[in-house]
Amino acid sequence: MKKYQIIYIYDALCGWCYGFSPVMQQIHDKYKENITFTVLSGGMVTGARVGPIGQVAAYIREAYKTVESHTGVCFGEGFLHDILEKGEAIFNSVPPARALTVFKSYLPEQAVAFAGVLQKAIYDDGIEPENLAAYGKYAATFGLDPAYFVLQMQQNQYVDATEEEFQQVAEWGIQGFPTVLMATSNQLYLIASGYASFEHMDTIIQQILQEAAPTTR
């Protein structure tokens, strides 16, 4: 069993998380042999916040440019033209969060990669978040059966597990995404609150590993 854990708390509809996905993948690729990675969905757009993207389109039109300039990611025409400009798609964090919940039950070690794929699906390819059938196609790229995957997304066990995940994040008091925590045997560290560079996170992780390493005399 690995002694350390990194907990990545994100939301598939979080634009800054989309920009952060390549960084998180780099961190995962460097440390996956020695650290367990867990991805949790935060539930950013749920309840009364769910609605047509057109209601917040004016904000997103400016915000996405800021994300692009700070992170180097690009928002695709599928999103900008088909989703943002039309303004009709319902933005709802629950369906992609359920997709991640189902995925983790099969391939937990690839959850960081799938979280990134979900964000690309929305912010590059331009799928509508409530189009459940669309998620099967992306699960299939990891070798999962697409039709069965979509069916599983609608099962009570995954519906409930996703809600429990939202509640866990809320109980921790985390309201902003991305947030990255690192757990050792006796302490929990905050290593990112909002977008952070690979170099910044790598430095913090190295410091934690040095502090947590047993001393020899």
VMD Tcl script that draws the C-alpha trace (Angstrom):
set ca {
  {0.00 0.00 0.00}
  {1.30 3.45 -0.91}
  {1.99 5.70 2.07}
  {0.86 8.94 0.46}
  {-2.28 10.12 -1.26}
  {-3.03 13.11 -3.47}
  {-6.68 14.16 -3.57}
  {-7.68 16.20 -6.61}
  {-11.00 18.01 -6.13}
  {-12.37 19.39 -9.35}
  {-15.56 19.96 -11.28}
  {-16.06 19.02 -14.91}
  {-17.68 22.41 -15.57}
  {-14.91 24.43 -13.91}
  {-13.00 26.36 -16.55}
  {-9.93 26.74 -14.37}
  {-9.94 22.98 -13.79}
  {-9.90 22.55 -17.57}
  {-6.81 24.73 -17.70}
  {-5.32 22.81 -14.78}
  {-5.88 19.34 -16.27}
  {-2.50 19.17 -18.09}
  {-0.70 20.16 -14.88}
  {-2.52 17.52 -12.86}
  {-1.72 14.91 -15.47}
  {1.98 15.83 -15.25}
  {1.89 15.48 -11.48}
  {0.15 12.12 -11.79}
  {2.63 10.86 -14.36}
  {5.59 11.79 -12.16}
  {4.30 10.42 -8.86}
  {1.85 7.63 -9.71}
  {4.31 4.88 -8.80}
  {4.64 6.10 -5.21}
  {1.47 8.07 -4.50}
  {-2.20 7.06 -4.72}
  {-4.33 9.58 -6.63}
  {-7.99 10.15 -5.87}
  {-10.26 12.44 -7.89}
  {-13.42 13.90 -6.34}
  {-16.15 15.90 -8.08}
  {-17.08 19.09 -6.26}
  {-20.62 19.68 -7.49}
  {-20.07 23.27 -8.60}
  {-23.27 23.56 -10.66}
  {-26.08 21.76 -8.87}
  {-29.51 22.55 -7.47}
  {-30.63 26.11 -8.16}
  {-27.44 26.82 -10.12}
  {-28.42 24.41 -12.90}
  {-29.74 26.20 -15.97}
  {-29.04 27.27 -19.57}
  {-25.47 28.36 -20.15}
  {-26.90 31.47 -21.78}
  {-27.62 32.81 -18.29}
  {-23.88 33.09 -17.58}
  {-22.60 33.40 -21.16}
  {-21.48 37.00 -20.77}
  {-19.25 36.06 -17.85}
  {-17.85 32.97 -19.58}
  {-16.99 34.90 -22.76}
  {-14.52 36.95 -20.76}
  {-13.44 34.31 -18.25}
  {-12.41 31.69 -20.81}
  {-9.94 34.13 -22.38}
  {-8.33 34.65 -18.98}
  {-8.02 30.90 -18.48}
  {-6.45 30.51 -21.94}
  {-3.90 33.27 -21.34}
  {-2.87 31.97 -17.92}
  {-2.79 28.24 -18.63}
  {-2.15 27.80 -22.36}
  {-5.20 25.59 -22.97}
  {-7.63 26.40 -25.76}
  {-11.40 26.26 -25.65}
  {-12.64 24.55 -28.81}
  {-15.07 25.74 -31.43}
  {-17.39 22.89 -30.42}
  {-17.88 24.65 -27.10}
  {-17.54 28.28 -28.16}
  {-19.86 28.05 -31.17}
  {-22.23 25.15 -30.49}
  {-22.66 25.63 -26.74}
  {-21.68 29.12 -25.62}
  {-23.03 31.15 -28.54}
  {-26.28 29.23 -28.81}
  {-26.76 29.46 -25.06}
  {-29.34 26.66 -24.84}
  {-27.37 23.79 -23.31}
  {-28.18 23.12 -19.66}
  {-25.10 23.38 -17.49}
  {-25.25 20.74 -14.78}
  {-22.33 19.20 -12.89}
  {-24.19 16.04 -11.95}
  {-24.01 14.00 -15.21}
  {-20.23 14.30 -15.71}
  {-19.71 13.68 -12.01}
  {-21.70 10.45 -12.29}
  {-19.62 9.49 -15.30}
  {-16.49 9.88 -13.18}
  {-18.05 7.91 -10.33}
  {-18.84 5.00 -12.65}
  {-15.41 5.19 -14.25}
  {-13.64 5.05 -10.87}
  {-15.46 1.84 -10.02}
  {-13.69 0.19 -12.96}
  {-10.43 2.06 -13.52}
  {-9.63 4.18 -10.44}
  {-5.96 4.41 -11.34}
  {-6.88 6.29 -14.52}
  {-9.29 8.75 -12.89}
  {-7.00 11.76 -13.41}
  {-6.86 11.06 -17.13}
  {-10.62 10.53 -17.40}
  {-11.33 13.76 -15.51}
  {-9.27 15.53 -18.14}
  {-11.12 13.75 -20.93}
  {-14.47 14.83 -19.46}
  {-13.34 18.45 -19.46}
  {-12.08 18.22 -23.03}
  {-15.42 16.68 -24.02}
  {-17.25 19.73 -22.70}
  {-14.86 22.61 -23.34}
  {-13.26 21.46 -26.57}
  {-15.61 19.00 -28.29}
  {-18.69 20.82 -27.00}
  {-20.90 18.01 -25.71}
  {-23.92 19.08 -23.69}
  {-23.37 18.07 -20.06}
  {-26.83 16.49 -19.77}
  {-26.36 14.32 -22.87}
  {-25.71 11.05 -21.06}
  {-25.14 9.05 -24.25}
  {-22.12 11.19 -25.08}
  {-20.17 9.97 -22.08}
  {-20.17 6.40 -23.31}
  {-18.01 7.34 -26.28}
  {-15.29 8.72 -24.02}
  {-15.43 5.75 -21.66}
  {-14.95 3.52 -24.69}
  {-11.52 5.07 -25.33}
  {-10.47 3.41 -22.05}
  {-11.82 0.03 -23.14}
  {-15.20 0.22 -21.38}
  {-18.46 -0.75 -23.06}
  {-20.17 2.56 -23.98}
  {-23.81 1.45 -23.74}
  {-23.29 -0.33 -20.43}
  {-21.36 2.64 -19.08}
  {-24.27 5.00 -19.78}
  {-26.69 2.52 -18.22}
  {-24.56 2.39 -15.08}
  {-24.64 6.18 -14.81}
  {-28.36 5.91 -14.13}
  {-28.16 3.24 -11.43}
  {-29.01 4.26 -7.87}
  {-25.69 3.16 -6.44}
  {-23.81 5.64 -8.64}
  {-26.42 8.37 -8.21}
  {-26.05 8.05 -4.44}
  {-22.26 7.75 -4.52}
  {-21.99 10.95 -6.53}
  {-24.17 12.87 -4.08}
  {-22.10 11.54 -1.19}
  {-18.99 12.82 -2.94}
  {-20.51 16.31 -3.26}
  {-21.41 16.20 0.43}
  {-17.91 15.12 1.43}
  {-16.35 18.03 -0.44}
  {-18.84 20.44 1.12}
  {-18.15 19.09 4.61}
  {-14.46 19.77 4.08}
  {-15.40 23.38 3.40}
  {-13.99 23.38 -0.11}
  {-15.80 25.86 -2.33}
  {-13.24 26.64 -5.01}
  {-11.85 24.42 -7.73}
  {-9.36 23.05 -8.45}
  {-8.18 22.14 -4.97}
  {-5.43 19.60 -4.39}
  {-4.64 17.99 -1.04}
  {-1.89 15.60 -0.04}
  {-2.25 13.15 2.81}
  {0.56 11.48 4.71}
  {0.12 9.02 7.56}
  {-0.65 11.76 10.07}
  {-1.29 15.04 8.24}
  {-3.28 16.60 5.42}
  {-1.61 19.32 3.35}
  {-3.08 21.85 0.93}
  {-0.88 21.91 -2.17}
  {-3.10 23.90 -4.56}
  {-6.11 26.15 -4.16}
  {-6.98 27.38 -7.62}
  {-4.71 27.07 -10.63}
  {-1.07 26.30 -9.87}
  {1.88 25.50 -12.10}
  {3.56 22.12 -12.24}
  {6.76 23.59 -10.83}
  {4.96 25.12 -7.86}
  {3.14 21.91 -6.98}
  {6.19 19.75 -7.56}
  {8.19 21.85 -5.13}
  {5.53 21.55 -2.42}
  {5.17 17.79 -2.92}
  {8.93 17.34 -2.64}
  {8.97 19.34 0.59}
  {6.17 17.22 2.06}
  {7.90 14.00 1.07}
  {11.12 15.16 2.71}
  {9.29 16.16 5.91}
  {7.37 12.88 6.03}
  {10.34 10.65 5.31}
  {11.61 8.71 8.34}
  {14.86 10.08 9.72}
  {17.85 7.82 10.19}
  {20.52 8.19 12.82}
}
mol new
graphics top color blue
foreach p $ca { graphics top sphere $p radius 0.5 }
foreach p [lrange $ca 0 end-1] q [lrange $ca 1 end] { graphics top cylinder $p $q radius 0.2 }
display resetview
